Amino acid sequence: MGRHHEVRAAAMARTGKIKSALYARASREAYMAARTGSPDPKTNLALRAVYEKYRGKSVPRDVFDRAIKKAQGGDAEVFIAGRYEFFGPHNSYIIVDTLSDNQNRAFVSVKTEVTRKGGHLGSVAYNFTEYGVLVFKGNNVSEVEEALILGDVDVQSVEQDEDLIVVYVAPSAFAQAKEVLEGLGVTEYEEAEIQMVPNEYIDMPDEESKAKFQELLDTLDELEDVQNVFHNVNL
């Protein structure tokens, strides 16, 4: 059938892996949130946060519904959270969060992929700061900042990024910030989650290195045990 067909088939297979991993990620988080509270996202803030986190990533509603139903059924499945830190290629820093029913498998799979790309284990978390990050469409930065300050929210910064507003707050103020923003009519987010934000970003030395680093991120994204990947590279 030719090279074109092979490339297209490989791309579709890769897309399928990424989608499968994404669905598994959303399902695990919804399951854990539903296990510790109400199955209704209106009253379960943790579950509501999961919905909002994946809303813009095209995760079907039935993925959440199945996870919640499973949690309500008293299923005894246990997922353990893990965090692994790496020095990546070209002095980059990488943090990988996992949520898995097999912590050893999660660690080995993540370490294998990072080391294949020239990385190694090391303590890098001190190069990041944990923030609640809220990204939504808008251009009224001054109004948003004023509302957050008046709402006594521990806000780090409010920035304009093209047609988006990016808000950084202390993790403990995340829910409070969302309440204030809802008062301004913000109901949909491009991003709404706690993230490890690098204190400084770096550039790869050339386009080839940049492409290889992106390949590493794509590979990690395909691993179903991986929940989040944070790094300090400009892409």
Beta strands, then each sheet from edge to edge (+ up, - down):
strand 1: 80-87
strand 2: 93-100
strand 3: 120-121
strand 4: 128-137
strand 5: 155-161
strand 6: 164-169
strand 7: 191-198
strand 8: 226-231
sheet 1: 3+ 1- 2+ 8-
sheet 2: 5+ 6- 4+ 7-
end
